[in-house]
Amino acid sequence: MLLGVRSSARHGRPARHLRLLQAAAAQLEPDSELDFSDPRQVFDKKSTPELVRSLAVLKLCSQDWFVDNALPILRGSERLLGRRLLLALARPLYSQFVPGTCEADLAQAAARLRRTGVRLVFAHMLEDDLREGQTLSALLDDNLALTLHQFGMATRVTAGEDTPLHPAQADRSGEFCERHGLRTMVDGEYSYTNPAIGLLTLALAANFNTQSPLIWGTTQCYLRDAEQTLTKHLSMVDSLGVSYGVKLVRGAYLEKEVTRALKLGIPRPIHDTYQATSDMYNSQVERMLGRVAALGDRSAVMVASHNENSVRLAVRLMAQLGLPRDDGRVLFGQTYGVYEQVSTPLASAGYAVYKSTPLGDISSILPYLARRAAENRTVARGTRSERRLLAAELCRRLGLTGS
């Protein structure tokens, strides 16, 4: 880059022509900038102990015996060892997927990630089952209180502030988001609960998306009716004249959906193959990017994918449609702690990249991580290429290779 600056000072026109040619080439093949296989680039900001931890944890999480029994192991270990000792032993696992337990830790992690072009997005852990003796109203009240508390934490962390929020600011989740300009992505859950979640999301959007998409919905592309459902939702927000953002995911509850369908003797609500899910996902990426290009600030999309082909497709389509890389309308999302080989090159190329992490203390998050691992084991299995890159970079740093 310094050579380019000097050349521009001495020979302005040729340098400008060269930059124009380079920009044109990047627009024609923008994904050629993305190298998902260079361990030095991917892990440049990681310390060697962090690489060792990542390799060990990702290898452990790729084992079916561990994923299938993680929650019973945690509960049994807590009874045997006590909570304090268990948490100390489990901290490497926790630290791989969660950047901190308090606002100070999270703010420090957010600042560190921002220097690499990556932002944090927080996943709120809400209960979906009634405890013994608990009423539905009490469950909803507890979830709302937790959500508003974590909204406040997320606002302060991402803004770099340390000022406590007045309780009156947190009267309702939608009003809170509107007041602070905080985007909220409502996750999809199970196929049989999604209709209610979708209606609630649309109701919130009707109230709070009059200026910009603060409330986002989620489309799970492993569902057979994903395209049909998204069509209905987009038609509704268009008829209401409000903005809307969509997070596109493949889906996390494959095993539960299959088991439930077999038990009830009903057709599987999800696609039969991963390729069919990918085809649905990619078609909706194309659809939503076209919508963003057509509607401007009134539409937005997050390409929440660990799949390199889907990411490359989105990058190419953005270039073809003339969509800027980082103006807040097109976001890319991956899980914190995995798929650094996708997130880092994207961020380095100037795209808006977010890493999703749960909020909470270690004792509450470990069971959450165990459940998520069992529900979405394809993510853990899919880290094979990342583990190869981790091993290659460790060998290079330890002088075990010639590179």
VENSUL-V59072 format. One line per field, one symbol per residue. ss: DSSP state (A for helix, B for strand, O for the rest). Layout:
BEGIN
ss = ???
END
This chain:
BEGIN
ss = OAAAAAAAAAOAAAAAAAAAAAAAAAAAOAAAAOOOOOAAAAOOOOOAAAAAAAAAAAAAAOOAAAAAAAAAAAAAAAAAAOAAAAAAAAAAAAAAAOOOOOAAAAAAAAAAAAOOOBBBBBBOOOOOOOOOOOOAAAAAAAAAAAAAAAAAAAAAAAAOOOOOOOAAAAOOAAAAAAAAOOOBBOOOOOAAAAAAAAAAAAAAAAAAOOOOOOBBBBBBOOBOOAAAAAAAAAAAAAAAOOOBBBBBBOOOOAAAAAAAAAAAOOOOOBOOOAAAAAAAAAAAAAAAAAAAAAAAAABBBBBBOOOAAAAAAAAAAAAAAOOOOOOOOBBBBBBOOOOAAAAAAAAAOOOOBBBBBBOOOAAAAAAAAAAAAAAOAAAAAOOAAAAAAAAAAAAAAOOOOOO
END
